[in-house]
Amino acid sequence: MKKISIGYYIIASAIIWGVVIIACAVTLAGTPQVVTVNWILAVASAAHLLFIWGPLAGAIGKAKKEARE
């Protein structure tokens, strides 16, 4: 995996999650649904880490191992 493509994943991920969190905060400010949305964001964040960054971390580790050999 190229270093440039990994950088794009990181930047895209940060932008997407930043927009989602800010949009939820602005939309739900002062409403009783804030607690529910906090749980949704927490579950989505955990799923994102598990399904996106887990495999990506494995690919990075594999690329580093291959570079050493």
C-alpha positions as CSV (number, residue, x, y, z in Angstrom):
1,M,0.0,0.0,0.0
2,K,1.4,3.4,-1.0
3,K,2.0,6.0,1.7
4,I,0.0,8.6,-0.4
5,S,-3.2,6.4,-0.4
6,I,-2.9,6.0,3.4
7,G,-2.8,9.7,3.8
8,Y,-5.9,10.1,1.8
9,Y,-7.8,7.7,4.0
10,I,-6.7,9.6,7.1
11,I,-7.7,12.9,5.7
12,A,-11.0,11.7,4.4
13,S,-11.9,10.0,7.6
14,A,-11.1,13.0,9.7
15,I,-13.2,15.3,7.4
16,I,-16.2,13.0,7.4
17,W,-16.3,12.4,11.1
18,G,-15.7,16.1,11.8
19,V,-18.6,17.1,9.6
20,V,-20.9,14.4,11.1
21,I,-20.1,15.4,14.7
22,I,-20.5,19.1,14.1
23,A,-23.7,18.7,12.2
24,C,-25.2,16.5,15.0
25,A,-24.2,19.0,17.6
26,V,-25.6,22.0,15.8
27,T,-28.9,20.2,14.8
28,L,-29.6,18.8,18.2
29,A,-28.4,21.5,20.6
30,G,-30.9,21.9,23.4
31,T,-33.1,18.9,22.5
32,P,-33.7,15.7,24.5
33,Q,-32.4,13.6,21.6
34,V,-28.8,14.6,22.3
35,V,-28.3,11.5,24.5
36,T,-29.6,9.2,21.8
37,V,-27.5,10.7,19.2
38,N,-24.4,10.5,21.4
39,W,-25.0,6.7,21.6
40,I,-25.4,6.5,17.8
41,L,-22.2,8.4,17.3
42,A,-20.3,6.2,19.8
43,V,-21.5,3.0,18.1
44,A,-20.7,4.4,14.6
45,S,-17.2,5.5,15.8
46,A,-16.5,2.0,17.2
47,A,-17.7,0.4,14.0
48,H,-15.6,2.7,11.9
49,L,-12.5,1.9,13.9
50,L,-13.2,-1.8,13.7
51,F,-14.2,-2.1,10.0
52,I,-12.1,0.6,8.4
53,W,-9.0,1.2,10.6
54,G,-8.5,-2.4,11.7
55,P,-7.9,-3.7,8.2
56,L,-6.0,-0.5,7.3
57,A,-3.7,-1.0,10.2
58,G,-3.1,-4.6,9.2
59,A,-2.2,-3.5,5.7
60,I,0.2,-0.9,7.0
61,G,1.8,-3.5,9.2
62,K,2.1,-5.9,6.3
63,A,3.6,-3.2,4.1
64,K,6.2,-2.3,6.8
65,K,7.1,-6.0,7.2
66,E,7.5,-6.4,3.5
67,A,9.7,-3.3,3.3
68,R,12.0,-4.7,6.0
69,E,12.5,-8.0,4.0
